[in-house]
Amino acid sequence: MMIAISGIGLAALGQAWHTASQRDKEQELLFVGLQFSQAISRYHESTPSPIKQYPPTLAALLDDRRGPKPARHLRKIFVDPMTASRDWGLIKEGNGITGVYSRSKLKPFKQESFADDLQGFAGAGSYQDWRFVANDKGSELTPSNPRQPLNEPALPEPNPLPQPNPVPAGAGGAANAEKYASCGASLDAAQLNCHSGCGLATSPACRSCLQAAFDGYRQCLR
């Protein structure tokens, strides 16, 4: 009986850690996806000719030489956090890329409480339904994010946020699961508030806000 109870507890702990890890990857996917959509918008908007163009490849966002001065719209080709690959799904208009999406077929944990411009993500059946598409007018998807100069210097990589602690396993597995769901919902709300109110996700204010959200999440799980 002790071995059986221990096995159930370890299984609950493993499931809780897997869920926490996927939630973290979801938040990273939202950030990375917005970086791509904003870079594509800037590339489109900065077309020197009257006929606007979308980038033919993602690599074109790293070194745009269409104008008199080279422009860098994206720091690097980000890895898809859900697949650990740079093989992004591409949304095209003619020969140009208008957006990207993850190739993961997993169902997102986050199903609601998205920013206004991401309401189409609600109720998604898989991460492939999270389509990060450029705005034709070159505006950012996140309203609170200011437009960045086209020739801005490369931003430093943000320090990774700490991983949330898993829910402790034990005899009360159902209670732990309910507690985890409640804490996860609070974390989603806090992160949404950070992204909608602090502007650029790599700014010190935004990083501090996200750090406080994770700290609150860990306190909730204790």
N, C-alpha and C positions, 0 to 999 in steps of 0.2 A: 504493500500500500504506500509506503514511504517513497519507494522508487517511482510508482505511478504518479503520486502527487508532485514529486520533484519534476518529472517529465512534463506534466501539464503546466507547471509554473515556468519552466524553461521555454516551452512552446509559446506561452503568452508573452514572455519577455522578448523573444525573437520577433514575434509579430508586431509588438509595440515599437521595437527599434526599426524594423523595416518601414513601418508607417511613418515614423518620424523622419527617417532618411528621405522617403519619397516626398514628404511635404517640403523639406529643404530644397530638393531638386526642383520642385514646382516653382518656388519663389525665384530660384536662379534662372529657370526657363523664362519666366515673365520678364526679368531684367534683361537677359540676353536677347530675347525676341524683340523687345522695344529698341535695343541698340541697333539691331539690323533694320527695323522698319524706319527708324529715324535717319539712319545713314542713307538708306535708299531714297528717302524723301529729299535729303540734302543734295544727293547726286542728281536727282530729277530736276530740282529747283535751280541748280547752278549750271544747267546746260547753257553754253554760250550762244547757241543758235535759237531762233524763234521756236523751232520744233523741239519740244522737250523729249529727252531720252531717259530710259531706265538702264541700269547697268547690265551689260551682257553676261557678266559673271560676278560672283561675290568678291573675287579678287580685285575687280575694278574699283571697289569701294576703298581699297587700301592706298591706291595711287591713281588719282584722277588727273590725267594730263590733257584734258580737252581744252583748258583755258591757258592763258599766258603763264600762270603759276600752277604748279602741281598742288592738288588738294588731297587731304586725307580725311575721308568721311567716317572711317571705322578704324579702331586701333588694331584689330586683328580679326581673323575668322574664328569666332568662338566655337568651342566644343558644345554640342548638344548635351546638357546635363542628364537627360533621360536615357540616351543611348551611348554616351561617352564617345561620340563620333562627330566628325565635322561633315558628315553626309546628311545635309539638311534637305528636306523637301522644298522644292522651289515652285513659287507661283509666278507664272509668266504671262506677259502681254506681248504677243509677237516674239521678238528675239530678246526682249528685256525682262529682267527679274523685278517683279513688283512686291514680292514678299517671301517669307519663309515659314516653315512649320516643322515641328519635330516628327520623325518617322515612328516614334513610339506608339504602340497600339494599346498601352495601358490606359485605364480609365482614371481621370484626375480625381483626387480627393476633393480639391476645391471646386465647388459647383455653383457658387454664388458670391455676392459681395465683391464684384469686380469694379474697377474704375469705369467711369461713364463711357469712355471710348473702347472698352473691352467687354461690353455687355453681351456681345455675341459669343463669348466664351462660356457663359452660364449653361449648365446642363450638358456639357460636352461628353460624348461617349468615349473619346480617346484624346490623347494629346495631339493627334493629327488634326483635330478640329480647332485647335488654338492657332488661328492664322494671323500672323503678324504682317500686315499689309501696309505699305506706304500710303500716305495721304497725297492725293494728286497735287495739292497746293504746297506740299513740303512742310506742313505743320507737324509738330510732335504729337504722338498719340496721347501722351500724358499732358493735360492742359497746364499743369503747374510747372512743367519743365521749360526753361527758357531756351530759345534757339541758340545754338552754339556757332561760333565763327567757322567758316568753311575751312580755314587753314589753321585751326587751333592745334597746339602741340598735343602729342599723345598723352592721354591721362594715365596716371600710375594705376597699376592693378590694385583694386580694393583689397584690404586685408580680409581673409575669410572670416565669416561670422562663426562663433562657436556652435557646435552641434548641440541640439537640445537633448537633455537626458531622457532616456527611455522610462516608461512607467514601470515601477518595481513590480515584479511578479509575486504571486502568492496565492493563498487560498481564495481570496476575493477577486478572481479574474474578471468577472462581470462588472464589479464595481470599478476596477482599474480601467477597464475599457471605457466605461461611461465617463470617468474622470478625465481620461486622455482626450476623448471627443470634446468635452467641455473646454479643456485647456487649449486644444487645437483651434477651436472656434474663436477663442479669445485672442490667440496668436494671429490668426488670419485678419481679424478686425484691427488689431494694433498695427500690423504691417501695412494694411490698406490705408490706414490713417497716416502712416509715415510717408508712403509713396505719394499720397494726394496733397500733403501739406509741406514737405521739406524740399521739394524741387529735385535737382540732379541727384541721382541715387548714389553717386560717388562722393558727394559733398560731405564735409565733417558733420554737419547738422543731421543729414539723413542717416549716415552711418551710426551716429549716436542714438538716433531714434530707434533704428532697427535693433541696436544692441540692447536698449532698454526693453524692447518687445520680447527679445529672447530671455532676458533676465526675468521678466515677469512670467514667462512661460515655465521656466525652471522652478520658480517659486510656487507656481500653481500645481506642479506635479509632486511637490514634497508632501 
